[in-house]
Amino acid sequence: MPDAAIDACCLIDILASGHAQAILRSSRFTWYLPSAVRDEVRYCRQYDPSQPGKVVTVPADLAGLISTGELTVCDPENQQELDRFTHYAALFHSDGEAMCLAVAEQRAWAVATDDRKALRVARQAGLTVLCCPELIKAWAHTIRPDQATLNKVLQDIQLLAQFRPNPSMGPATGQGRPLTANQPFSR
């Protein structure tokens, strides 16, 4: 399986789906979590189990994804990676995005991000770029969830992660059209 690094915004979006492990596994990538990304993903939103319809912020729990091997924590390992990290840190306000791009670039990995600027910079650097809609599409094609489950995943990502795909993300978002719960993917 090819390797990929995931950044905070994409990971938060996938966590909001309630199916993070299955989504990562169905992508057919070996996933790496830069330590700066792990440190940034401190909280996520979920439904309050005691008050239906209410959303609460809770500590993000990545331990399960790390302990099962779905995510492997990584750090820059040599001077070239540290130099690229410094380069990208000057472009972003986020060490997570900077480390994710630096490690992916130097190790020839794919990078998963939903951040517009990171998508643009990664593409300009010649990296293979993935985004949440592509990962959801791969999961849907592999798992074949029923329409109600797929609708709920898309709605939860939109509500809990406050993420809505942007046409600049490419074909997985429906040939430039945002995904909708009623027509999640076009071929």
Protein Blocks (a to p, Z undefined) as FASTA:
>chain_A
ZZddddfklmmmmmmnopmmmmmmmnopacdddfklmmmmmbccdddfklghiacddddd
fklmmmnomaccdddfbfklmmmmmmmmmmpcbfklmmmmmmmmmnopacddfbfklmmm
mmmnopacddfklmmmmmmmmnopafklmmmmmmmmmmmnopacdfklojmnogoiacdf
klmbaZZ
